[in-house]
Amino acid sequence: MPIYEWLFPFIRPLPTELAHQLGHWTLRLPVSWGGSPPQDPFTWKGVRFRNRVGIAAGFDKNAAVLPGIARMGVGFVEVGTILTEPWGGNPKPRMSRLPGERAVWNRLGFTSDGLEPVAERLRGFRERDRSGLVIACNIAPHPRTVKTAGEDPNFLDRAREELACLARGLHAEADLIVVNLSSPNTRGLRDLLYGPGFRDELIEPLGEEIGALDAAAGRAGRTPLLVKLPPEDADGKPWTPDSIAACAEPLSAPGACDGFVAVNTSIGLARDRSLSPDPQLPGGLSGAPLRPLAVAGVKMLAELRREDQLLIGVGGVDRPEDAVALHRAGADLVEVYTGMIYHGPGFPADCARALAEAG
Ligand SMILES: Cc1cc2nc3c(=O)[nH]c(=O)nc-3n(C[C@H](O)[C@H](O)[C@H](O)COP(=O)(O)O)c2cc1C
């Protein structure tokens, strides 16, 4: 019997955060969770992925279990969200499982060890790793800064400087950089994404900073910069072709960003289920119920992106066929998170195998 199936009955009754920590602990065991890594190489802008499946942001926020993730046989991982300074997140209760729906509700709100220790761990991993695991660093402005939006006239300058600082600290270890302005769990964060001018005020300057770092390091081309999008508009309603275009089309202008990760967790689905004790902070729902929103969002983005932009699909992959459906909708690569909570650490490699077979 696979070791995870043996452990799962003991993990399942535990509180969700504790189960997550135990899951991390089991990943430290020297086990090849997914069998031999599925080989389905994909190369984009000089970045070579051994296969098309990765682990979504939020699973390894602090680069704590990268060797275990490499042993899962995936092609890549999004580490983070990484903040400049440590942050403890929102008060509990802030995470629970909905096994009947194979979903997870969370309003963690960026628990982070902060830039320095995370960069140090990434350096250590890079020195030792021989797996070729691609690393995307997922970054965001600090919740303390986001909180001052609307009060502090220099707020955007500070958010911009924080993103630049994260890029400087992580650049040497990052194959890709992802900006996350779509987490529902830091009040005011998504407003940055929907608000006017965020491309000019935040994304373009970050791209310029990354370009300067690449030039100084003698790297050919710019380290790709992606933007992570939510599954819904500012009111928590699923995207329509018009609402997603208003958000993503400016980012598809030449020089803006190099691609998208779609989608983050859903406020709308969390609200429908009244899962949060605080109506001001409804949290986000992930897992199987998110799948239709993720597939629809990826389809719409595939229509409006520039041809050379990368599209990573994520949301509701609960069976290997779901990964294939996201790929068919237009995603070049697919990420998994909640599905792994229910199906174990061998699940992402099963998805990668299904994608390799689907061609
Ligand atoms: C507990 C938890 C924490 C998460 N934390 C982050 C995060 O820090 N940054 C981020 O960009 N996305 C985060 N996400 C969102 C996931 O990366 C992903 O977009 C979402 O869960 C949908 O995929 P899934 O249905 O396969 O879980 C988190 C998700 C969960 C369930």
The ligand as a MOL file (V3000), in Angstrom:
LIG
                    3D

  0  0  0     0  0            999 V3000
M  V30 BEGIN CTAB
M  V30 COUNTS 31 33 0 0 0
M  V30 BEGIN ATOM
M  V30 1 C -4.2860 26.9170 2.1070 0
M  V30 2 C -4.0190 27.6670 0.8400 0
M  V30 3 C -3.0740 28.6860 0.8390 0
M  V30 4 C -2.8160 29.4000 -0.3420 0
M  V30 5 N -1.8690 30.3710 -0.3240 0
M  V30 6 C -1.5640 31.0320 -1.4830 0
M  V30 7 C -0.5310 32.0060 -1.5070 0
M  V30 8 O 0.1580 32.2640 -0.5130 0
M  V30 9 N -0.3170 32.6670 -2.6700 0
M  V30 10 C -1.0200 32.4110 -3.8200 0
M  V30 11 O -0.7610 33.0230 -4.8500 0
M  V30 12 N -1.9930 31.4680 -3.8150 0
M  V30 13 C -2.2690 30.7760 -2.6990 0
M  V30 14 N -3.2450 29.8170 -2.6980 0
M  V30 15 C -4.0270 29.5670 -3.9340 0
M  V30 16 C -3.4760 28.3820 -4.7520 0
M  V30 17 O -2.1920 28.6730 -5.2370 0
M  V30 18 C -4.4050 28.0740 -5.9590 0
M  V30 19 O -4.4560 29.2040 -6.7910 0
M  V30 20 C -5.8290 27.7170 -5.5130 0
M  V30 21 O -5.8220 26.9390 -4.3530 0
M  V30 22 C -6.5980 26.9700 -6.5920 0
M  V30 23 O -6.0190 25.7210 -6.8720 0
M  V30 24 P -6.5900 24.3340 -6.2480 0
M  V30 25 O -8.0650 24.3230 -6.4790 0
M  V30 26 O -5.8330 23.2620 -7.0030 0
M  V30 27 O -6.2440 24.3480 -4.8130 0
M  V30 28 C -3.5290 29.0860 -1.5320 0
M  V30 29 C -4.4750 28.0570 -1.5100 0
M  V30 30 C -4.7260 27.3450 -0.3530 0
M  V30 31 C -5.7510 26.2460 -0.3660 0
M  V30 END ATOM
M  V30 BEGIN BOND
M  V30 1 1 1 2
M  V30 2 1 2 3
M  V30 3 2 2 30
M  V30 4 2 3 4
M  V30 5 1 4 5
M  V30 6 1 4 28
M  V30 7 2 5 6
M  V30 8 1 6 7
M  V30 9 1 6 13
M  V30 10 2 7 8
M  V30 11 1 7 9
M  V30 12 1 9 10
M  V30 13 2 10 11
M  V30 14 1 10 12
M  V30 15 2 12 13
M  V30 16 1 13 14
M  V30 17 1 14 15
M  V30 18 1 14 28
M  V30 19 1 15 16
M  V30 20 1 16 17
M  V30 21 1 16 18
M  V30 22 1 18 19
M  V30 23 1 18 20
M  V30 24 1 20 21
M  V30 25 1 20 22
M  V30 26 1 22 23
M  V30 27 1 23 24
M  V30 28 2 24 25
M  V30 29 1 24 26
M  V30 30 1 24 27
M  V30 31 2 28 29
M  V30 32 1 29 30
M  V30 33 1 30 31
M  V30 END BOND
M  V30 END CTAB
M  END
